[in-house]
Amino acid sequence: MLDLAELYQEVILDHNKSPRNFGPMTPPPTHQAEGYNPLCGDRFTVYVRLNDDVIEEIRFEGHGCAISKASASMMTEALQGMGREQAEAMFAEIHDMLTGKRKLDALDTDKLDKLVVLSGVCEFPVRVKCATLAWHAVHSAINTQGPVTTE
Ligand code: FES
């Protein structure tokens, strides 16, 4: 059986090579926000179409490193169909997991499902901003706060 580190490599490579829900949204989104990391210049725009406070569709586009792209791709899969409050709760859990604020045993790993593999970035503190970039953008998008940067 693959351990978490092997799974991390495999999942990041897969989502980086074939990002899910990548590209513009038609019909246009109801909400969108840009995430920007000024240290490396990586930039993503996250598009969300909310219908009755439910994420009917979520997509992203832009450019970034393998981890930022894979995390954005996995995020779109995870948040599709979720209510705004559920999505916000997941943002908080992912943020705590990626920043090491809460360890895996303090998180609802069933709910996080495949996203648990992203916990591997805790081993590489400089990559935490990569993995959180799109999550900050979606948090901003559904709260209509405009662009966000990692700095
Ligand atoms: Fe820029 Fe990862 S190196 S977001």
Residues whose N, C-alpha, C, O or C-beta is under 5 A from the ligand:
A	BS01	FES	N37 C40 D42 G64 C65 S68 C130
